[in-house]
Amino acid sequence: MPNGHHIVAHLASKLRLAFVKLDIGDRVKVTMSPFDLSKGTIIEHIASWKHES
C-alpha cells in the first residue's frame, strides 16, 4: 500500500469464478477487515493500460 502497510488478501468469490489471474504489481481494489487491518479481500482487478510511445 502507498502508506507502507502490508495486507494479506484473498480473492473474492466473483473473481475466483471468473478465473482472474493476478501478477505481482497488479493494481487491485481491496476491502479491509474492520477487526484486523492486516487482512482483506480483493474485490476488483484494475486494468492497467500500457501505452507505447
Residue pairs with C-beta under 8 A, 6 or more apart in sequence:
1 7
5 37
5 38
6 38
7 30
7 32
7 37
7 38
7 39
7 40
8 38
8 39
8 40
9 28
9 30
9 39
9 40
9 41
9 42
10 41
10 42
11 20
11 22
11 41
11 42
12 41
12 42
12 43
14 43
15 42
15 43
15 44
15 45
20 45
22 28
22 42
22 45
26 45
26 46
26 48
27 45
27 46
27 48
28 42
28 43
28 44
28 45
28 46
29 42
29 43
29 44
29 46
30 40
30 41
30 42
30 43
31 40
31 41
31 43
32 39
32 40
33 39
33 40
